[in-house]
Amino acid sequence: MRKLNTKWMHPRDQIIMIIDKIYKGGLTTTSGGNISIIDDNGDVWVTPSAIDKGTLRASDIICVRKDGSIEGRHKPSSEYPFHIAIYKCRPEIKAVIHAHPPALVSFSIVRQIPDPNVLPQAKNVIGPIGYAPYALPGSNELGDVIADEFEKGVNAVIMENHGTVVGGINLSDAFQRFETMEFCARTLINGNTIGTANYLTDQQIEEFENQIPRLLPEMDETSYPSDERAIREQIQRIVLRACEQGLMISSYGTVSVRWKENDFLITPTNVARWDIQLKDIVQIKDGKREPGKVPSRATWLHQEIYKRFPHVNSIILTQTPYLMAYSVTGEKIDVRTIPESWIFLQDIPNMPFGSHFAGQEAILDILSENTPAVIINNDSVLVTGDNLLGTFDKLEVAEFSAKSLIMGNSLGKLIPINDEQVEDLRKKFLG
């Protein structure tokens, strides 16, 4: 995954950018959490103590010089000591994020560690997770117990009755780990509401990594007419919108749009989704890729769908918090919640993990105009449609349906629209 290019950004600006994403994403509170970066001089830039996370400015960020002197108009975070402890024991770590995201706090207070083997990329992004016993916030003891875990080589730690702390080679790397870890935890909690989560073996995850098809050959020449550029803008807008609405995270999500005949444009691999640029999007024409770019690993699947289904003009493959509960448990989602859900989706079958691998035909055999979406167990949800906004609408409707079902599960027996009501909908809206 190509992280956000922060090479030319001042540490203050990097911290403000990421704390804003964390706060607006509901992953910390006004007073909770802290972020730091250690620069090449050994100086540490850190968020201040007791300053509103929703209004932080670059001028609020504190610099603790290598000699221990402090520069800034506020006090550094009270938990600054454990940031220093991590940097001392793991010199390759250059950024640290600590916060109290709800799902990971849930794991911390039941004293469990979320198993990242629930999703392929979760294991690869997060890696092994450590567990630090409780210690007083801001104390040297807390720094010691956290450093003890990081010394074992982990880059993510659950803090008992507290929250989580992650490190990265840069701040973008740390944020991706933090975000993916919370998503994994949330998926497991939602999944346990409706069933029992299933986990992938290390071998299955290795097979997933090894199944990546050979890259398409590069084009000799590439043109960018106005209609092609318009599609790039569509894709960028929808990807950013999906990230803002929690329907896509940094480490996973593919969007493509048919251009003409079987040519299409698709999101790249190794680019943080929330930082996607127009130039990152990859043109696929006559079975060849735009030179110098690496398209999504799911390109082959999108290519085959466009070849087989002339009515499909856009595809979204992503992970959403509530639909993924059905993915990791293998439970069947019943979209007969409200009329809109059935009209848009009719049915969302579950497909086994691996059915999206190159050379597999299962998904292609089950997609149709009446089955525009499928859930791939322990992986993702795939939605197809006539145009990109309509496809995104279907994704939203499916996710809202999943959320309503999961929330309703705690209230009592779920009662779907009955067969007679479904038939009335079929006659009125589908002809």
C-alpha positions as semicolon CSV with decimal commas, in nm:
position;residue;x (nm);y (nm);z (nm)
1;M;0,000;0,000;0,000
2;R;0,143;0,335;-0,106
3;K;0,095;0,563;0,190
4;L;0,014;0,930;0,157
5;N;0,324;1,108;0,030
6;T;0,413;1,317;0,332
7;K;0,779;1,363;0,241
8;W;0,740;1,737;0,195
9;M;0,482;1,794;0,468
10;H;0,589;1,938;0,801
11;P;0,524;1,700;1,095
12;R;0,277;1,953;1,237
13;D;0,069;1,941;0,918
14;Q;0,082;1,562;0,902
15;I;-0,044;1,533;1,259
16;I;-0,327;1,781;1,200
17;M;-0,436;1,595;0,886
18;I;-0,448;1,255;1,059
19;I;-0,600;1,369;1,390
20;D;-0,874;1,537;1,186
21;K;-0,949;1,208;1,008
22;I;-0,949;1,019;1,338
23;Y;-1,177;1,267;1,513
24;K;-1,422;1,309;1,224
25;G;-1,425;0,932;1,177
26;G;-1,555;0,889;1,532
27;L;-1,238;0,712;1,641
28;T;-1,155;0,943;1,930
29;T;-1,317;1,208;2,150
30;T;-1,252;1,577;2,201
31;S;-1,001;1,508;2,477
32;G;-0,889;1,154;2,399
33;G;-0,591;1,019;2,211
34;N;-0,258;1,154;2,097
35;I;-0,026;1,139;1,795
36;S;0,347;1,190;1,756
37;I;0,617;1,186;1,489
38;I;0,991;1,163;1,547
39;D;1,188;1,344;1,278
40;D;1,535;1,283;1,136
41;N;1,687;1,511;1,400
42;G;1,542;1,304;1,683
43;D;1,292;1,578;1,774
44;V;0,940;1,458;1,860
45;W;0,630;1,645;1,741
46;V;0,325;1,562;1,950
47;T;-0,034;1,668;2,008
48;P;-0,091;1,892;2,312
49;S;-0,259;1,805;2,639
50;A;-0,627;1,898;2,699
51;I;-0,685;2,079;2,367
52;D;-1,000;2,010;2,160
53;K;-0,918;1,752;1,892
54;G;-1,190;1,897;1,673
55;T;-1,022;2,238;1,644
56;L;-0,649;2,162;1,656
57;R;-0,427;2,376;1,434
58;A;-0,068;2,328;1,327
59;S;0,040;2,597;1,573
60;D;-0,098;2,384;1,859
61;I;0,145;2,097;1,795
62;I;0,432;2,072;2,043
63;C;0,796;1,998;1,963
64;V;1,002;1,814;2,223
65;R;1,361;1,857;2,115
66;K;1,614;1,578;2,137
67;D;1,772;1,752;2,437
68;G;1,437;1,747;2,622
69;S;1,351;2,115;2,578
70;I;0,990;2,188;2,485
71;E;0,873;2,436;2,223
72;G;0,510;2,537;2,185
73;R;0,231;2,722;2,357
74;H;0,081;2,416;2,528
75;K;0,197;2,121;2,734
76;P;0,269;1,802;2,541
77;S;0,025;1,513;2,579
78;S;0,034;1,360;2,926
79;E;0,095;1,023;2,759
80;Y;0,399;1,152;2,575
81;P;0,629;0,929;2,790
82;F;0,513;0,606;2,628
83;H;0,566;0,753;2,281
84;I;0,929;0,814;2,378
85;A;0,954;0,462;2,520
86;I;0,840;0,318;2,186
87;Y;1,085;0,527;1,985
88;K;1,372;0,421;2,211
89;C;1,304;0,049;2,183
90;R;1,208;0,052;1,812
91;P;1,417;0,309;1,618
92;E;1,253;0,211;1,288
93;I;0,916;0,337;1,414
94;K;0,873;0,703;1,321
95;A;0,510;0,768;1,416
96;V;0,277;0,662;1,698
97;I;-0,101;0,687;1,730
98;H;-0,289;0,629;2,055
99;A;-0,667;0,662;2,085
100;H;-0,979;0,507;2,230
101;P;-1,179;0,386;1,927
102;P;-1,502;0,219;2,046
103;A;-1,458;-0,133;1,909
104;L;-1,098;-0,166;2,026
105;V;-1,193;-0,027;2,367
106;S;-1,458;-0,302;2,380
107;F;-1,184;-0,560;2,330
108;S;-0,967;-0,388;2,589
109;I;-1,234;-0,399;2,859
110;V;-1,315;-0,766;2,802
111;R;-0,938;-0,821;2,788
112;Q;-0,927;-0,985;2,448
113;I;-0,727;-0,929;2,129
114;P;-0,910;-0,915;1,793
115;D;-0,790;-1,187;1,558
116;P;-0,685;-1,019;1,230
117;N;-0,711;-1,352;1,044
118;V;-1,077;-1,270;0,990
119;L;-0,981;-1,075;0,673
120;P;-0,678;-1,131;0,446
121;Q;-0,552;-0,774;0,434
122;A;-0,612;-0,722;0,806
123;K;-0,342;-0,971;0,897
124;N;-0,099;-0,818;0,649
125;V;-0,166;-0,456;0,749
126;I;-0,191;-0,504;1,125
127;G;0,044;-0,795;1,189
128;P;0,054;-0,960;1,533
129;I;-0,111;-0,765;1,814
130;G;0,041;-0,725;2,160
131;Y;-0,138;-0,682;2,492
132;A;-0,022;-0,440;2,761
133;P;-0,154;-0,483;3,118
134;Y;-0,317;-0,185;3,284
135;A;-0,098;0,096;3,418
136;L;-0,174;0,452;3,526
137;P;-0,210;0,688;3,223
138;G;0,090;0,917;3,184
139;S;0,308;0,706;3,412
140;N;0,652;0,565;3,341
141;E;0,506;0,224;3,424
142;L;0,265;0,255;3,131
143;G;0,558;0,339;2,904
144;D;0,742;0,031;3,030
145;V;0,457;-0,217;2,974
146;I;0,389;-0,081;2,626
147;A;0,757;-0,079;2,532
148;D;0,782;-0,440;2,652
149;E;0,524;-0,536;2,390
150;F;0,679;-0,333;2,109
151;E;1,018;-0,489;2,187
152;K;0,862;-0,823;2,081
153;G;0,833;-0,682;1,727
154;V;0,461;-0,598;1,718
155;N;0,339;-0,269;1,573
156;A;-0,001;-0,270;1,745
157;V;-0,094;-0,313;2,110
158;I;-0,424;-0,345;2,297
159;M;-0,399;-0,150;2,624
160;E;-0,596;-0,320;2,901
161;N;-0,901;-0,111;3,003
162;H;-0,766;0,178;2,799
163;G;-0,756;0,159;2,419
164;T;-0,490;0,093;2,161
165;V;-0,152;0,221;2,043
166;V;0,006;0,158;1,703
167;G;0,333;0,249;1,540
168;G;0,443;0,287;1,179
169;I;0,736;0,372;0,955
170;N;0,551;0,700;0,897
171;L;0,224;0,852;1,009
172;S;0,026;0,729;0,709
173;D;0,145;0,374;0,778
174;A;0,044;0,403;1,143
175;F;-0,299;0,543;1,053
176;Q;-0,369;0,263;0,807
177;R;-0,284;0,009;1,076
178;F;-0,497;0,191;1,333
179;E;-0,796;0,223;1,098
180;T;-0,777;-0,139;0,979
181;M;-0,746;-0,268;1,335
182;E;-1,060;-0,080;1,447
183;F;-1,247;-0,198;1,136
184;C;-1,146;-0,557;1,210
185;A;-1,264;-0,524;1,572
186;R;-1,594;-0,365;1,466
187;T;-1,655;-0,636;1,209
188;L;-1,602;-0,906;1,471
189;I;-1,838;-0,737;1,718
190;N;-2,110;-0,695;1,454
191;G;-2,056;-1,050;1,336
192;N;-2,093;-1,193;1,685
193;T;-2,430;-1,015;1,706
194;I;-2,576;-1,235;1,432
195;G;-2,362;-1,548;1,442
196;T;-2,011;-1,679;1,496
197;A;-1,712;-1,533;1,317
198;N;-1,511;-1,767;1,097
199;Y;-1,137;-1,720;1,059
200;L;-0,896;-1,781;0,774
201;T;-0,595;-2,002;0,820
202;D;-0,248;-1,866;0,749
203;Q;-0,244;-2,099;0,449
204;Q;-0,564;-1,949;0,307
205;I;-0,423;-1,600;0,345
206;E;-0,100;-1,708;0,179
207;E;-0,301;-1,858;-0,108
208;F;-0,487;-1,530;-0,138
209;E;-0,157;-1,343;-0,172
210;N;-0,021;-1,597;-0,419
211;Q;-0,328;-1,600;-0,647
212;I;-0,267;-1,250;-0,777
213;P;-0,280;-1,284;-1,157
214;R;0,003;-1,176;-1,379
215;L;-0,006;-0,807;-1,465
216;L;-0,170;-0,716;-1,792
217;P;0,077;-0,600;-2,058
218;E;0,129;-0,227;-2,090
219;M;-0,016;-0,018;-2,372
220;D;0,220;0,125;-2,629
221;E;0,029;0,453;-2,642
222;T;-0,240;0,604;-2,419
223;S;-0,494;0,873;-2,496
224;Y;-0,706;1,069;-2,250
225;P;-1,013;1,206;-2,430
226;S;-1,266;1,411;-2,236
227;D;-1,505;1,121;-2,171
228;E;-1,219;0,919;-2,019
229;R;-1,124;1,209;-1,792
230;A;-1,485;1,245;-1,682
231;I;-1,482;0,882;-1,567
232;R;-1,168;0,946;-1,363
233;E;-1,349;1,228;-1,184
234;Q;-1,650;1,003;-1,118
235;I;-1,432;0,732;-0,966
236;Q;-1,235;0,974;-0,750
237;R;-1,553;1,137;-0,616
238;I;-1,715;0,805;-0,527
239;V;-1,401;0,663;-0,361
240;L;-1,360;0,974;-0,145
241;R;-1,732;0,972;-0,066
242;A;-1,714;0,605;0,033
243;C;-1,422;0,678;0,264
244;E;-1,603;0,974;0,423
245;Q;-1,912;0,761;0,487
246;G;-1,723;0,467;0,630
247;L;-1,798;0,243;0,331
248;M;-1,430;0,201;0,240
249;I;-1,107;0,207;0,437
250;S;-0,750;0,291;0,341
251;S;-0,641;-0,067;0,288
252;Y;-0,929;-0,208;0,081
253;G;-1,168;-0,103;-0,193
254;T;-1,188;-0,119;-0,573
255;V;-1,405;0,088;-0,806
256;S;-1,427;0,057;-1,184
257;V;-1,637;0,209;-1,461
258;R;-1,685;0,082;-1,815
259;W;-1,552;0,331;-2,067
260;K;-1,652;0,185;-2,404
261;E;-1,710;-0,172;-2,514
262;N;-1,498;-0,379;-2,272
263;D;-1,248;-0,102;-2,191
264;F;-1,272;0,044;-1,842
265;L;-1,099;0,250;-1,575
266;I;-1,018;0,108;-1,233
267;T;-0,861;0,213;-0,905
268;P;-0,496;0,120;-0,848
269;T;-0,335;-0,104;-0,593
270;N;-0,092;0,029;-0,331
271;V;-0,266;0,366;-0,289
272;A;-0,448;0,473;0,028
273;R;-0,811;0,504;-0,083
274;W;-0,871;0,836;0,093
275;D;-0,576;0,991;-0,091
276;I;-0,657;0,871;-0,443
277;Q;-0,570;1,118;-0,719
278;L;-0,703;1,137;-1,076
279;K;-0,361;1,040;-1,209
280;D;-0,361;0,722;-0,995
281;I;-0,662;0,570;-1,172
282;V;-0,567;0,308;-1,432
283;Q;-0,701;0,279;-1,784
284;I;-0,756;-0,074;-1,917
285;K;-0,793;-0,083;-2,296
286;D;-0,788;-0,381;-2,533
287;G;-0,673;-0,602;-2,245
288;K;-0,374;-0,381;-2,167
289;R;-0,300;-0,145;-1,878
290;E;-0,188;0,213;-1,872
291;P;0,194;0,223;-1,866
292;G;0,369;0,259;-1,532
293;K;0,060;0,183;-1,323
294;V;-0,054;-0,120;-1,127
295;P;-0,433;-0,169;-1,132
296;S;-0,634;-0,334;-0,856
297;R;-0,562;-0,698;-0,793
298;A;-0,930;-0,761;-0,874
299;T;-0,887;-0,628;-1,230
300;W;-0,932;-0,971;-1,384
301;L;-1,270;-1,012;-1,210
302;H;-1,392;-0,670;-1,322
303;Q;-1,271;-0,744;-1,674
304;E;-1,462;-1,074;-1,688
305;I;-1,780;-0,914;-1,549
306;Y;-1,774;-0,644;-1,817
307;K;-1,720;-0,906;-2,089
308;R;-2,005;-1,126;-1,971
309;F;-2,264;-0,870;-1,862
310;P;-2,334;-0,586;-2,111
311;H;-2,581;-0,428;-1,865
312;V;-2,307;-0,375;-1,604
313;N;-2,124;-0,045;-1,643
314;S;-1,975;-0,004;-1,295
315;I;-1,850;-0,223;-1,012
316;I;-1,764;-0,157;-0,647
317;L;-1,575;-0,412;-0,440
318;T;-1,535;-0,302;-0,079
319;Q;-1,570;-0,376;0,291
320;T;-1,839;-0,205;0,497
321;P;-1,887;-0,244;0,875
322;Y;-2,228;-0,414;0,877
323;L;-2,225;-0,612;0,552
324;M;-1,890;-0,755;0,659
325;A;-2,062;-0,903;0,965
326;Y;-2,244;-1,131;0,721
327;S;-1,922;-1,191;0,533
328;V;-1,719;-1,311;0,832
329;T;-1,999;-1,526;0,975
330;G;-2,133;-1,666;0,650
331;E;-2,484;-1,575;0,761
332;K;-2,736;-1,496;0,485
333;I;-2,863;-1,139;0,476
334;D;-3,235;-1,102;0,410
335;V;-3,284;-0,773;0,225
336;R;-3,663;-0,787;0,262
337;T;-3,640;-0,523;0,534
338;I;-3,816;-0,236;0,354
339;P;-3,946;-0,210;-0,005
340;E;-3,645;-0,010;-0,129
341;S;-3,400;-0,278;-0,018
342;W;-3,575;-0,558;-0,202
343;I;-3,636;-0,349;-0,516
344;F;-3,270;-0,249;-0,537
345;L;-3,111;-0,579;-0,439
346;Q;-3,365;-0,867;-0,441
347;D;-3,104;-1,111;-0,318
348;I;-2,743;-1,101;-0,196
349;P;-2,598;-1,452;-0,195
350;N;-2,291;-1,551;0,005
351;M;-1,998;-1,682;-0,196
352;P;-1,717;-1,888;-0,043
353;F;-1,376;-1,734;0,020
354;G;-1,162;-1,786;-0,288
355;S;-1,448;-1,758;-0,537
356;H;-1,300;-1,422;-0,640
357;F;-0,960;-1,571;-0,722
358;A;-0,839;-1,562;-1,080
359;G;-0,981;-1,847;-1,284
360;Q;-1,283;-1,904;-1,062
361;E;-1,626;-1,888;-1,225
362;A;-1,861;-1,901;-0,925
363;I;-1,930;-1,528;-0,898
364;L;-1,968;-1,491;-1,273
365;D;-2,221;-1,772;-1,276
366;I;-2,440;-1,617;-1,007
367;L;-2,442;-1,244;-1,094
368;S;-2,739;-1,126;-1,301
369;E;-2,973;-0,830;-1,341
370;N;-3,177;-0,977;-1,054
371;T;-2,866;-1,050;-0,846
372;P;-2,654;-0,734;-0,868
373;A;-2,453;-0,795;-0,549
374;V;-2,276;-1,079;-0,370
375;I;-2,102;-1,113;-0,037
376;I;-1,768;-1,293;-0,049
377;N;-1,710;-1,467;0,281
378;N;-1,417;-1,331;0,484
379;D;-1,336;-1,084;0,211
380;S;-1,575;-0,823;0,074
381;V;-1,903;-0,724;-0,087
382;L;-1,926;-0,681;-0,464
383;V;-2,196;-0,457;-0,615
384;T;-2,269;-0,401;-0,985
385;G;-2,487;-0,147;-1,163
386;D;-2,570;0,047;-1,475
387;N;-2,391;0,364;-1,361
388;L;-2,154;0,445;-1,078
389;L;-2,388;0,657;-0,870
390;G;-2,657;0,390;-0,896
391;T;-2,406;0,123;-0,794
392;F;-2,301;0,331;-0,496
393;D;-2,668;0,378;-0,405
394;K;-2,713;-0,001;-0,402
395;L;-2,411;-0,033;-0,176
396;E;-2,556;0,223;0,064
397;V;-2,895;0,051;0,064
398;A;-2,733;-0,287;0,130
399;E;-2,523;-0,148;0,416
400;F;-2,822;0,033;0,570
401;S;-3,022;-0,291;0,549
402;A;-2,742;-0,484;0,718
403;K;-2,719;-0,221;0,992
404;S;-3,096;-0,227;1,051
405;L;-3,095;-0,606;1,073
406;I;-2,806;-0,615;1,318
407;M;-2,959;-0,345;1,534
408;G;-3,302;-0,507;1,514
409;N;-3,157;-0,839;1,621
410;S;-3,129;-0,705;1,976
411;L;-3,497;-0,604;1,983
412;G;-3,667;-0,929;1,896
413;K;-3,758;-1,159;1,610
414;L;-3,687;-1,009;1,268
415;I;-3,995;-1,019;1,044
416;P;-3,927;-0,959;0,674
417;I;-4,169;-0,848;0,405
418;N;-4,374;-1,157;0,320
419;D;-4,396;-1,338;-0,014
420;E;-4,726;-1,175;-0,111
421;Q;-4,583;-0,829;-0,045
422;V;-4,271;-0,917;-0,244
423;E;-4,485;-1,028;-0,538
424;D;-4,672;-0,695;-0,529
425;L;-4,337;-0,514;-0,541
426;R;-4,224;-0,732;-0,830
427;K;-4,535;-0,651;-1,036
428;K;-4,528;-0,277;-0,965
429;F;-4,158;-0,202;-0,993
430;L;-4,002;-0,479;-1,200
431;G;-4,279;-0,553;-1,446
